[in-house]
Amino acid sequence: MIEEETEPEPRKKVKIIGITGGIGSGKSTISKFIEEAGFPVYYSDVRAKTIVNDDAELQQKIKELLGENSYDENGFYNRRYVGEIIFKDDQLRLQLNALIHPAVKINFENWISEQKTPFIFKETALLFELKLNESCYKSILVTADDNIRIKRVMDRDGKTYREVEAVMNKQMPEKDKIKIADFVIFNNDGLEELKIKTNQFINELKEGLAE
C-alpha cells in the first residue's frame, strides 16, 4: 500500500509577550523570574547598548545627529553625554529612538528565529510609547507606587529624589499604561510576593494559550 504524501505542518507562529514598566518598577526583576521559569526573554534595552557599539552604520548616524562626542576616545557609546543632551531635547530623543529602534528590531527578529518555545518575552521600556505592543500577543506592565520606585532608584543608582522624579516625569504616566496593558503586576511588596505574582501570570498565560 502506497501512502499518500502529506505536506508538513506549518510552524506555529511564535507569540510575543511584551514586558514593560517605568524606572524602578522592577521589570528587569520579573524578566529574570520568567527566565528562571524556563522561558526566553529578549532584553531590548540591554541589546540596544550592545548594538550602538557594534553597528558601524548606526554609529555614524548617531554621530551625525548628536556630534562626535556621542562616542568616547575609545570608540564606545558615551551614554552620559548622550543622556544629558536628549534629556533636555525631546525632539533629539525621538530622532535617536528612530535610529536605534530599527536596528534593535532586526536583532530581535534574528533572535526570535532561534527560539523553540510557543511564546517568548520581550522586555522594553518603550513598549507603549513606540506602539510595540501592537505586534505583541499580550502585554504585561510592572508598576509600583511612585515613592517606592523613587527610593529603589535612589538606592540603586545613587541619584537624588529630584533627579529620579525628573526622569519619571519624562516617561508615560503609569495610569495611562495601566489602561493599555493586558496584565498589570503591582510590585510594592518585595521579591517573594513578586515571584508569586509572576508565576500566577505565567500560569494564566499558559491557560490562555491552551484554549
N, C-alpha and C positions, 0 to 999 in steps of 0.2 A: 504493500500500500504506500503510495506516494503522498507524503504530507504536503499540504499547501503552504507556500511561503507566506509568512506574515511580516508586516512591517514592524520594525522595532518601536516600542512605545516612546513617544516624545518625552524628553526630560522635563520634569516638572519645574516650573518657574520658581526660582528662589524668592521667598517673601522677605522683604526688608522691614525691620522694626527700628524706627528712629528713636534714639535716646537723646534728650536734651535737658538743659537746666541752666539757670543763671549762675554767676560766680558764687562759689561757696555752697552750692545746693547739694553737692555730693554725687553728681552724675558719673564721675570717674570711679567712685567707690562702688556704685551699683553696677557699673560695667564690669568691674573686677569680679563681683559676686556672680554675674551672669557667665563670665568666662570659667569660673570655678565650677559652675553647674554643667559645663561641657559644651557651651555654645560660642561660636566665633564672634568677636567684636572688632569692628573696624574703628579705630580712633582717628577721626578726621583731623582734629587739631594737632595731634602728635605727628601724623603723616605729613601735614602741611609744613611743619617745622623742618622736616627732612627734605621735602620737595623743593623748598625755596633755596636750599643749599646745593641740591643735586641737579636741578634743571637749569642748564645754561641759558636757554632761551628765555625762561621765566626771570632769571636773574637780570638779564639785560633790560627786560620790560620794566622791572621794578626800579632799576637804576634810572631809567628814563623818566619814570613817574616821580620818584622821590629823591633822586640825586645819588651820586657816587657813595655818599656816607651811609646809604642804606645797607652797605656791606663793609665790614671792617678791613683792616690791612691784611688779614689772613684769608680774606675772601668769604668769610662767614656772615650770614644774615645778622644785621645789627638790630636786634629786637627792641632794645631800649630806645635807640634813636627813632626807629620807625614808629614805635608805640607813642612816643611824645608828639610826633607830627600828626598822625591820624587821629589822636585823641582830641586834638584841637580843630580838626578839619573833617567834618562828616563827608564832604564830597570826595576828598582824597581816600578816606576809609572805604567808601563804596567802590571807588576805582581800583583800589588794591584788591578788594574782595573779588572784583570782576576778573582780575588777572589770576589770582591763586585758585579760585573755585574750579575753573575748567580743568586745571592740572590735577587737582585732587579728585575730580570726577573720573578722569581717565584711570588714575591709580586705583580708585575704588572698584571700577568695573573689571580691571585686571584681577584684583583681589577676589572678587565675587566668583570668577570663573574657577578659582582654586578650591572653593568651599564645597562640602558634601552634605551639609545639613539642610533640611527643608526650609529653615528660616535662619537669617543672620541678623546681627545687630549693628547699627551704625551710630556711633556717638559723635555728636556735633553740637557746638554751642549755638549755631545759627540755623537750626533745623526749620524753625518757623519764619525767621527773618528772610531767609533765602528761598522760602517755599519748598524746601527739600522734602517736607512731609507729604507733598502731593505725589511723590514717587514711592512712598512707603506703604506697606500693608497696614501697619499700625504705628502710632507714635506714643512715646511714654515721656512724661515730664516729671523730673525730680525737682522738688521745691522744698522750701523751709521758710520759717519766719525771717523777716529782714534782719532783725537783731542777731539771730543765730548765725545767719550767713555772714554777716559783717564780722562777728567775733572769730569765726573759723578762718576767714581770710587774713585777719589781723594776726592771729596766732601762727598761721602757716607762712605768710609772706612778709611779716613784719611791717605791714602798712598801717597807716593811721586810719581812724574811723572815717575821716573826711575823704581820704583817698579811695577807700573801698566804696563809700557812698557815691562818689563821683562816677566810678565805673558802673555801679548798679543803675544809676540814672541814665546812662547811655544805652542800657540794654532794654529789650522789650519788656514791658511790665508783666509781672507774674500773673496778674489777674487776666490778662489777655491771652497768655499762653495756656492757662487752665481751661479757657473756653474752647481752645482748638484741640488740645491733646485728647487722645483716645483713652489713655490711662494716666493717672496722676498719683505719684507716691510722695507723701509728706515725710520729710526726713528731719524731724525735730527731736527724736527720742534716742539717738545713739545707734551704734553699729549693729548690735544684736537685733534690735527691732527692725532696722533697715534690711537686714538679711532675711528676716522672716517675711517682710513685705515683698521683697524681691522674689522669693520662692513662690509666694502666693500668685504674684503676677505671671511667672513662668508657667505655673500650673493652669491658670486661666487661659493663657495663650495657647498652650497645648490642646486644651479642651476645645477652643475655638477652631483650631486647625483640623481637629478630628471630626468636626461636624460636617 
